[in-house]
Amino acid sequence: MPIPRIDVVRARVLKLCGDDQEHTYKEMEGRVVSDLGLTADELAEKLPNGRTKSLPNRVFWSFQIGRAH
C-alpha cells in the first residue's frame, strides 16, 4: 500500500489538532503511522525528487495547516 494521499494524512492530523492539546510534529507522525499501520517499506517511500520521504513531508504540511487554524 503506498503512503496515503495528503488529504487522508491531513484529516488525521487535523483531528489530532482538534483536541485542544499541544502536539509535536513527531507525535503526529507517530500517530499517523500507527493509525494507518504503515510498514517499513511504505515509510521508506520517497517523493519524485528522490530525496524526501513521502510521509514526513505530508505530515509536515498537514501540521503547518493545523497550526494555522
N, CA, C and O of each residue as an XYZ file, in Angstrom:
276
protein
N       0.851     -1.179      0.000
C       0.000      0.000      0.000
C       0.891      1.235      0.000
O       1.769      1.351      0.855
N       0.693      2.144     -0.919
C       1.502      3.368     -0.907
C       1.071      4.290      0.238
O       0.004      4.115      0.827
N       1.909      5.258      0.535
C       1.563      6.259      1.543
C       0.270      6.951      1.081
O       0.142      7.300     -0.092
N      -0.678      7.147      1.993
C      -1.937      7.796      1.605
C      -1.714      9.206      1.068
O      -0.713      9.862      1.355
N      -2.678      9.634      0.287
C      -2.629     10.996     -0.260
C      -2.655     12.007      0.877
O      -3.029     11.687      2.005
N      -2.253     13.221      0.561
C      -2.139     14.245      1.599
C      -3.471     14.543      2.266
O      -3.491     14.878      3.451
N      -4.586     14.435      1.551
C      -5.871     14.737      2.174
C      -6.208     13.735      3.281
O      -6.848     14.101      4.268
N      -5.787     12.488      3.130
C      -6.011     11.470      4.163
C      -5.134     11.770      5.379
O      -5.601     11.718      6.517
N      -3.871     12.081      5.131
C      -2.951     12.407      6.218
C      -3.416     13.679      6.917
O      -3.423     13.742      8.146
N      -3.803     14.693      6.146
C      -4.259     15.964      6.710
C      -5.464     15.759      7.620
O      -5.532     16.363      8.691
N      -6.409     14.926      7.221
C      -7.595     14.678      8.043
C      -7.209     14.102      9.400
O      -7.781     14.485     10.420
N      -6.249     13.192      9.421
C      -5.813     12.592     10.690
C      -5.076     13.612     11.564
O      -5.269     13.651     12.779
N      -4.241     14.425     10.941
C      -3.504     15.442     11.694
C      -4.469     16.496     12.242
O      -4.354     16.888     13.403
N      -5.404     16.951     11.436
C      -6.351     17.961     11.894
C      -7.247     17.422     13.006
O      -7.618     18.159     13.920
N      -7.589     16.157     12.932
C      -8.384     15.543     14.002
C      -7.594     15.582     15.309
O      -8.148     15.903     16.360
N      -6.314     15.259     15.247
C      -5.469     15.300     16.430
C      -5.331     16.734     16.941
O      -5.343     16.956     18.152
N      -5.201     17.700     16.049
C      -5.089     19.109     16.446
C      -6.382     19.603     17.108
O      -6.355     20.553     17.891
N      -7.488     18.970     16.798
C      -8.780     19.413     17.294
C      -9.055     19.080     18.748
O     -10.128     19.415     19.251
N      -8.124     18.430     19.448
C      -8.386     18.072     20.841
C      -7.925     19.148     21.826
O      -7.939     18.932     23.037
N      -7.516     20.308     21.303
C      -7.091     21.451     22.120
C      -5.887     21.148     23.015
O      -5.690     21.808     24.036
N      -5.093     20.167     22.639
C      -3.853     19.851     23.337
C      -2.688     20.196     22.410
O      -2.852     20.267     21.192
N      -1.530     20.405     22.991
C      -0.350     20.644     22.166
C       0.245     19.310     21.754
O       0.336     18.384     22.560
N       0.647     19.217     20.499
C       1.249     18.001     19.970
C       2.478     18.379     19.162
O       2.489     19.391     18.461
N       3.503     17.563     19.267
C       4.696     17.796     18.462
C       4.501     17.174     17.078
O       3.635     16.326     16.863
N       5.327     17.624     16.174
C       5.311     17.062     14.827
C       5.587     15.562     14.879
O       4.906     14.777     14.219
N       6.587     15.166     15.664
C       6.950     13.748     15.751
C       5.814     12.919     16.342
O       5.586     11.788     15.913
N       5.109     13.463     17.310
C       3.956     12.758     17.882
C       2.891     12.531     16.813
O       2.315     11.447     16.709
N       2.643     13.567     16.027
C       1.643     13.438     14.963
C       2.069     12.421     13.927
O       1.258     11.621     13.462
N       3.345     12.450     13.564
C       3.842     11.479     12.588
C       3.671     10.058     13.127
O       3.231      9.164     12.403
N       4.018      9.855     14.394
C       3.868      8.546     15.007
C       2.423      8.077     15.044
O       2.141      6.899     14.825
N       1.503      9.003     15.323
C       0.084      8.635     15.360
C      -0.420      8.244     13.979
O      -1.188      7.290     13.847
N       0.002      8.970     12.948
C      -0.412      8.641     11.586
C       0.121      7.258     11.208
O      -0.611      6.448     10.639
N       1.377      6.986     11.516
C       1.972      5.674     11.224
C       1.183      4.586     11.931
O       0.843      3.566     11.331
N       0.894      4.800     13.197
C       0.150      3.819     13.988
C      -1.275      3.635     13.470
O      -1.732      2.507     13.288
N      -1.971      4.738     13.234
C      -3.362      4.675     12.762
C      -3.491      3.952     11.431
O      -4.451      3.217     11.198
N      -2.510      4.173     10.561
C      -2.583      3.592      9.211
C      -1.887      2.242      9.114
O      -2.002      1.559      8.096
N      -1.166      1.851     10.160
C      -0.475      0.567     10.150
C       0.556      0.456      9.037
O       0.639     -0.569      8.361
N       1.336      1.504      8.848
C       2.307      1.541      7.755
C       3.518      0.662      8.045
O       3.960      0.545      9.188
N       4.038      0.055      7.001
C       5.200     -0.821      7.111
C       6.493     -0.021      6.896
O       6.458      1.131      6.462
N       7.613     -0.640      7.201
C       8.918     -0.002      6.988
C       9.127      0.340      5.516
O       9.671      1.396      5.193
N       8.691     -0.562      4.612
C       8.832     -0.289      3.184
C       8.006      0.923      2.774
O       8.450      1.753      1.981
N       6.809      1.012      3.319
C       5.955      2.165      2.995
C       6.568      3.453      3.540
O       6.527      4.493      2.882
N       7.134      3.382      4.739
C       7.753      4.569      5.332
C       9.002      5.010      4.570
O       9.403      6.171      4.660
N       9.614      4.102      3.827
C      10.803      4.437      3.040
C      10.456      5.099      1.704
O      11.342      5.599      1.011
N       9.174      5.105      1.344
C       8.749      5.690      0.064
C       9.167      7.158     -0.004
O       9.024      7.906      0.963
N       9.683      7.551     -1.162
C      10.143      8.930     -1.345
C       9.306      9.662     -2.383
O       8.644      9.049     -3.221
N       9.352     10.973     -2.307
C       8.699     11.818     -3.306
C       9.451     11.685     -4.629
O      10.559     11.150     -4.661
N       8.858     12.164     -5.713
C       9.530     12.052     -7.014
C      10.930     12.667     -7.059
O      11.739     12.286     -7.905
N      11.230     13.614     -6.162
C      12.567     14.218     -6.187
C      13.636     13.230     -5.719
O      14.829     13.469     -5.906
N      13.203     12.101     -5.101
C      14.123     11.057     -4.691
C      14.879     11.315     -3.407
O      15.641     10.456     -2.963
N      14.689     12.473     -2.797
C      15.425     12.815     -1.578
C      14.534     12.831     -0.342
O      14.967     12.448      0.745
N      13.310     13.267     -0.505
C      12.413     13.487      0.626
C      11.458     12.317      0.806
O      10.830     11.875     -0.156
N      11.343     11.816      2.025
C      10.394     10.744      2.293
C       8.971     11.301      2.259
O       8.711     12.411      2.722
N       8.067     10.514      1.705
C       6.690     10.962      1.484
C       5.933     11.274      2.762
O       5.362     12.357      2.893
N       5.919     10.339      3.708
C       5.095     10.548      4.900
C       5.533     11.757      5.720
O       4.686     12.587      6.049
N       6.807     11.899      6.065
C       7.189     13.088      6.838
C       6.817     14.384      6.124
O       6.420     15.357      6.765
N       6.945     14.398      4.808
C       6.573     15.585      4.042
C       5.080     15.872      4.172
O       4.687     17.019      4.383
N       4.263     14.863      4.051
C       2.809     15.055      4.132
C       2.381     15.430      5.540
O       1.494     16.266      5.712
N       2.996     14.826      6.548
C       2.659     15.185      7.929
C       3.111     16.618      8.208
O       2.389     17.379      8.851
N       4.287     16.986      7.734
C       4.787     18.345      7.949
C       3.806     19.379      7.413
O       3.435     20.309      8.128
N       3.386     19.226      6.169
C       2.473     20.208      5.584
C       1.108     20.171      6.251
O       0.465     21.211      6.393
N       0.662     19.017      6.655
C      -0.601     18.921      7.367
C      -0.492     19.578      8.739
O      -1.430     20.232      9.195
N       0.653     19.405      9.395
C       0.909     20.017     10.692
C       0.900     21.544     10.567
O       0.350     22.236     11.423
N       1.507     22.061      9.504
C       1.521     23.509      9.293
C       0.099     24.056      9.114
O      -0.235     25.123      9.630
N      -0.718     23.321      8.387
C      -2.107     23.728      8.193
C      -2.839     23.700      9.533
O      -3.606     24.613      9.839
N      -2.607     22.653     10.337
C      -3.255     22.535     11.640
C      -2.852     23.651     12.588
O      -3.677     24.133     13.364
N      -1.615     24.061     12.534
C      -1.141     25.150     13.400
C      -1.770     26.468     13.003
O      -1.977     27.339     13.848
N      -2.076     26.625     11.727
C      -2.646     27.881     11.241
C      -4.100     28.046     11.658
O      -4.619     29.162     11.674
N      -4.758     26.942     11.996
C      -6.177     27.031     12.359
C      -6.378     27.294     13.814
O      -7.517     27.395     14.271
